[in-house]
Every structure is written in structure tokens, then in C-alpha cells.
Amino acid sequence: MNSIQHLVRLSKERSILTQKIRNFFTKNNFIEVETPIMVRIPGMEPHLDPFETTLKTPQKKEYKFFLNTSPELQMKKLLGQGLKKIFNITKVFRNGEISETRHNPEFTMIEWYRQKADYKDLMKDCENLIKSLATKSTINYQNHKININKPWERLSTNELFMKYCKIDLTKNRDLKTFKKIALEKKFDTNGCKDWDDIFFKIFLNHIEPNLGFKKPTFVYDYPTTQAALAKKKKSNPFFAERFELYIAGVEITNAFSELIDPKEQRQRLQEEQNLRKRLGKTVFDIDEEFLASLKSIRYPSAGIALGIDRLFMILLNKKNMEDTLLFPIKTLL
């Protein structure tokens, strides 16, 4: 266990930063909302494993519940009820995600959603939020000086693959051609079962380590197969309006222009069900209440998830994410 001095200092630092986050959103006319930790139907993300639990009622009935991996579905239901600018600071849970540096199976997330907005509006939110939390125009993190003055760097996934790998994603849209060019350029594809596996392996090993060291970097326009809840780009439906923010090689956010067409959303969720089945993972039901709520969202909308513990790791210059937690998982084992 850490010393009492360390715990007091860390508690104060987290408290101050969390309050600043709330102040930022309150000042910008967002309403703070709360969503359930336990849900009957979790998100369908193919590579996430939720914790399972059983609810027992006084009538001796039993219901399977899951600890939420993200409040996203519940937040969108609130948009469907007419709320227009909302944020939520909550605990989320992902089974199997354990490491000292960037993963803890229980962690703190902030998600915010806006009607009459798209993913470019959320990029502006990110810039303004993080600038409001930092005390200087430069973040000093692990011997890196990161300039947070605007404008921040913005690069599409295709631009990054061209820059670091000399691969044009738009010309390699199927597994056969993508694997062929990856092998020609000496990239490791061992264990890759589909197009997305190759994308992830190359991105994680050869692109991600370069991102966000001089300025924070927005990586935008991901392949639609990796953005099941995001709106497709009209100019090129192979890509979707999704971005992630990187600071010092660390992914901080995941954001979308929201897909609010119930018919297309159902099709995307069914595709994720099929992928979960192929991966040997639990296949969840589709949340019909979520799909029904999309019909009531009146305006184009956008939503974002930001990992608070990772952001605090950067702002407080901590080497590992667990150094920002009062009770990291290793202290509970």
C-alpha cells in the first residue's frame, strides 16, 4: 500500500481535476446524468468482455446482468428522450483488461453527447476541455514536451497508413489484397484472421507509437467495420466519422458522429453479433429499446468517451495508469 502522504496528494489531485471537468461542462450548458452500472444488455463491441452477475429477486427469480463496459447505449436513450447536451462521469468495467500502464478492469470514464453536432465539434470540445485542465500551454510527460496550443494535429487513418507504412487503405479494401501488400512490405500478419486484424496489428505496432508527442493528435475516419455505432462518411462510405485522440502515444478518447438510423444500426449490430460468434465470445441480444430510441433523436448528434485515468496519467506525469488510482487491481488480488 502507498504511504498516507501519497494517497492524500493523489486524492487531492484527482478531486481538483474532476471538479474542473464538471465545471467545464456545466459552464458549457451540459446536464450531468447518471446511468446504471448493471445492465441487462451490454454493448456489442467484439473485443470486449463484460463481467457477469446474477440478480436474485424476493420472488426467487433470477436475471443475468452485466457490469457496463460503457454507458453509451443509455446515454443515447436519453438523447431520444429529448435531452440535448449531457455528460456522465462513471465507472465502467472490462474483464481481462489488466496492465500497469494503461488498463485496469475497473476505470473511470466521462462520456458526453450533443445534438446538433458532429465529430468535428467533439474535437473542439476535447481541445477546450484539456486546455482548461492543464496549468500551462505545454504538458511535460515522461521527458516529452507536448504543445497543447491550437490547432492540434489531425490525420486520417489512411493518411497515417500512407505516412508510416506506404499502404493506401482505399486500394486494399479486401483481405486478400491487404494481406498481400502487408507481406510485401514485411509487416507481420501472423494470427490475423480478417482485414481488421491486419489493420489493428499494423496500427498498434507501427503507427500508434508515433502519435501525439509534439502536439495531441486526432486520428479520424476509421474503416466502417471498426465503427459500428458511427455514421458513415457520405463522400466515402468505406470510412466512418470516428476519431481517437492520442497524447504521447496513449489513446485518450473514442468519438463518433452518431449513427441514428435504426435500420442501419440493427444491421451493424447483427454484424457484430456474427463477429462475436466467430471469435467464440458470448453473443448478446440486441437492445430493442436502444434501437427504438434512435427514432426520436431529432438532430444529427455526436458522442465521445474519454478515459479519465489515462488523461490524469498524462496531466500528472505518472508513468503508469495505476499510479493515478487509489486502489489499482494489483492491490486487490
Beta strands, then each sheet from edge to edge (+ up, - down):
strand 1: 31-32
strand 2: 38-39
strand 3: 52-56
strand 4: 62-67
strand 5: 85-93
strand 6: 106-115
strand 7: 138-141
strand 8: 144-147
strand 9: 153-156
strand 10: 217-223
strand 11: 239-247
strand 12: 250-257
strand 13: 301-307
sheet 1: 1+ 5+ 6- 13+ 12- 11+ 10- 9-
sheet 2: 2+ 4- 3+
sheet 3: 7+ 8-
end
